[in-house]
Amino acid sequence: MTDLQVSVEALEGLERRMTVTIPAAQIEKKVDDRLLKVGRTAKLKGFRPGKVPAKVVRQHYGAQVRDEILQEIIQSSYSEAIDKEQLRPAALPTLEPGEMQADADFAYSATFEIYPDVKISDLSGFKVEQPETEIQGSDIDEMVETLRKQRADWVEVDRKSANGDKVKIDFVGTLKGEAFEGGTAEDFEVIVGDGQMVEDFDKNLAGLTVGEEKTFNVKFAKDYHSEELAGKKVSFAVTAKEVAEQKLPEIDEELVKSFGIESGDIETLKTDIRNNMEREAEAMVKSDVKRQVMEQLLESHPITVPNALVKEEAEAMRSEAMRNMGAEDQNDPRVPAVDTYLEAAERRVRLSLLVSGIIQDQNIEVDRDRVSAKVDEMCAPYDKPEEFKKLYFQNPQLLGQIENMVIEEQVVEWLVSQSSVKNVAKTFNELRNG
């Protein structure tokens, strides 16, 4: 479409209002051409098909055709106007058509947010602490103990409960003398000192004997997830029904076989543990380094982001949370409001735009060999990895996810290359605990 008149007004932030005017002559020509086409097949009482006079066709179909033409013009001219003004809308526009009159220019406005102009500044001030860790024999022994606990039995004991014991209790919680939702349970099992319950509750579970009844107060933190209990003092009446201590299995052939080592050899198990811990350590190092450079990237580039993208990301995060908790109803009380996710969503969107800016500025292209290697890595644990690899390469959506992972790794590597890197020795537990 030619002879478009376009003006753009900057509103608040990234919002723009674009006004597009189409000359009346162009509109009338399209209307005339469409009416001529309609007239060839029009069926009106008193006229033979295709023989309806043009004036009559216009009387019957003119308004409808003009409305159709204007809708088509809005759709086609919008894209043309965007290209002409070199704008990058971040979301669909809000359209406001002007008054439609015959033989008059037609104007409409489109309001939308645009993507920000991302400019990556000097990154020479970035500093990265590169963790270095070596798996020690003590780390492996500690992991063996963890595995033993996974196979442990619980044996009832006739003594007072202590940290590490599992107690079975009934409890009733009251707030200002009234029971509250979720504050009552029977045959509830909890490991003392394991942090499953709030601190005040947990510490009162030590020293209980079977049959004992105990009443105590619990002060909930101000930021507790339940608004009803946040910052409140609650009274709990607890009855101990069972105290059990953990009985660890012997480190023998039977235990080793239970973890898939058919030979039952403890050294083979330890070798597997070492290999797994080394892979985990490598992943944690990459994650830590990524966190460091991304934090600095965000801090050094406080760009404004489109509200539409933030809201869209917040909705996606809420939907993901619903899936994770098995909630299907939007009004499920367990699901936080969308506003809860806005801050995290803004951060994600800003980081995504900055990463895209780096990819564009540095002409980073996804490494196809790394994509293939990543697919191999992800499919290796399956019984028939080749079949799963075909699935990835034949599904553009799945492959796109892998490509995004790889190119993000490439961006992180580029950011590290621009940074001052200091190697820092850390134990495996220090690395795991952050």
Stockholm file with secondary structure:
# STOCKHOLM 1.0

chainA/1-434         MTDLQVSVEALEGLERRMTVTIPAAQIEKKVDDRLLKVGRTAKLKGFRPGKVPAKVVRQHYGAQVRDEILQEIIQSSYSEAIDKEQLRPAALPTLEPGEMQADADFAYSATFEIYPDVKISDLSGFKVEQPETEIQGSDIDEMVETLRKQRADWVEVDRKSANGDKVKIDFVGTLKGEAFEGGTAEDFEVIVGDGQMVEDFDKNLAGLTVGEEKTFNVKFAKDYHSEELAGKKVSFAVTAKEVAEQKLPEIDEELVKSFGIESGDIETLKTDIRNNMEREAEAMVKSDVKRQVMEQLLESHPITVPNALVKEEAEAMRSEAMRNMGAEDQNDPRVPAVDTYLEAAERRVRLSLLVSGIIQDQNIEVDRDRVSAKVDEMCAPYDKPEEFKKLYFQNPQLLGQIENMVIEEQVVEWLVSQSSVKNVAKTFNELRNG
#=GR chainA/1-434 SS CCSCEEEEEECSTTEEEEEEEECHHHHHHHHHHHHHHHHTTCCCTTSCTTCCCHHHHHHHHHHHHHHHHHHHHHHHHHHHHHHHHTCCBSSCCEEEECCCCTTSCEEEEEEEEBCCCCCCCCCTTCEEEEEECCCCHHHHHHHHHHHHHHTCEEEECSSCCCTTCEEEEEEEEEETTEEEEEEEEEEEEEETTSSSSCHHHHHTTTTCCTTCEEEEEEECCTTCSCTTTTTCEEEEEEEEEEEEEEECCCSSHHHHHTTTCTTCCHHHHHHHHHHHHHHHHHHHHHHHHHHHHHHHHHHHCCCCCCHHHHHHHHHHHHHHHHHHTTCCCTTCTTSCCGGGGHHHHHHHHHHHHHHHHHHHHTTCCCCHHHHHHHHHHHHTTSSSHHHHHHHHHHCHHHHHHHHHHHHHHHHHHHHHHTSEEEEEECCHHHHHTC
#=GC SS_cons         CCSCEEEEEECSTTEEEEEEEECHHHHHHHHHHHHHHHHTTCCCTTSCTTCCCHHHHHHHHHHHHHHHHHHHHHHHHHHHHHHHHTCCBSSCCEEEECCCCTTSCEEEEEEEEBCCCCCCCCCTTCEEEEEECCCCHHHHHHHHHHHHHHTCEEEECSSCCCTTCEEEEEEEEEETTEEEEEEEEEEEEEETTSSSSCHHHHHTTTTCCTTCEEEEEEECCTTCSCTTTTTCEEEEEEEEEEEEEEECCCSSHHHHHTTTCTTCCHHHHHHHHHHHHHHHHHHHHHHHHHHHHHHHHHHHCCCCCCHHHHHHHHHHHHHHHHHHTTCCCTTCTTSCCGGGGHHHHHHHHHHHHHHHHHHHHTTCCCCHHHHHHHHHHHHTTSSSHHHHHHHHHHCHHHHHHHHHHHHHHHHHHHHHHTSEEEEEECCHHHHHTC
//
